[in-house]
């Protein structure tokens, strides 16, 4: 089950089209959807779910209706986590966070927020300090600004979260149909092949999830890591 929560977002990501996202602003708008709710996995996305004013009520409702359900929140990491109670994060099974570069400058550029890197790792440090780091799942998206450092990003994630179960690499084909790779413009199928040439086969099979960016279908691509 996927629920898009339209809330204030502090980012302006280069690949995001906020105008096309349809979602809800309050829990009252979800009554019909949740009336017969009985899902095992719930994805909460949209713009910045942690800014959703009724998030605590929504999670409590979902857990009450389906105690064994697993909640996955896809966040930018750019929100004020200090305003939220620790117990709220404990009720979430996976908090998916973006890491688009090993460089704070490039990450911030892609996120469209000059404080994105600082806010992201302040939140990561908070989760670590509260022994909640096992809830973090990092992903990256293949873009012209970062496609040459995918393996470095993967290593960076493992250095910060060595026990992370797997790493998502999302490739939006419309953004990389042609990329200048070593000064040669190549079509996307060759780009994809080259992108992952540096990854050992065992890592690709066991630690990497490759996803062609289709938001409406993304939820079925998750591995069973819960």
Buried (B, 14 or more C-beta within 10 A) or exposed (E): BBBBBBBEBBBEBBEBEEEEBEBBEBBEEBEEEBEEBEBEBBBBBBBBBBBBEBBBEBBBBBBEBBEEBBBBBBBBBBBEBEEBEEEBBEEBBBBBBBBBBBBBEBBBBBBBBEBBBBBBBBBBEBBBEEEBBBBBBBBBBBBEBBBBBBBBBBEBBBEBBEEBBBBBBBBBBEBBEEBEBEEEEBEBEEBBEBBBEEBEEEBEEEBBBBBEBEBEEBBEEBEEEE
